[in-house]
């Protein structure tokens, strides 16, 4: 999609009257990131940093109630600007993953699932990062679809009706699921290209200096040994509240 087409799309959707900020006359494409107690910070902040500066895009943090929402470590909170009940439409919906406690709770949150389904009906893109795909699946949106998630949670995709598919992100129709945590940045850049063109997405990659060159080759379970996998999960569990 070219930048001109992306801008035109932003105008068309924004003036339809159903987006999150239509009442205030905001004609930008609306991205809603759903926060919940126990979400993982980078799952939300990674895509936010990429998308919040894309021309014609407005990113809003949403939660059950407006106000601060704790991350999975309990040591950081992000502020939700709007409550779910006040957001009736978004052009892009993003569900971050979380620790075991947060994800498990959200997988059973019928009210949140109903809201996700309502937003999904009219969204341009419905997306998730990490174990956020399990929440999407619990809301009934991944049945029979290929999807990805955090590496340790891959077996659970089948429990929500999805088929695990390798990749930093997997796109099927208007649903995009990203793998664990940092993969949300990759997906954010992909979304930037979809919304505003590849030139803008390439410039945003440079703007955030996203040029991974990690000091170790243990960034996926296919590259790490069993001892490293066990330690990784222990570090996550020990930091959780």
Order of alpha helices (4+ residues) and beta strands (2+ residues): alpha-beta-alpha-beta-beta-beta-beta-beta-alpha-alpha-beta-alpha-beta-beta-beta-beta-alpha-alpha-alpha
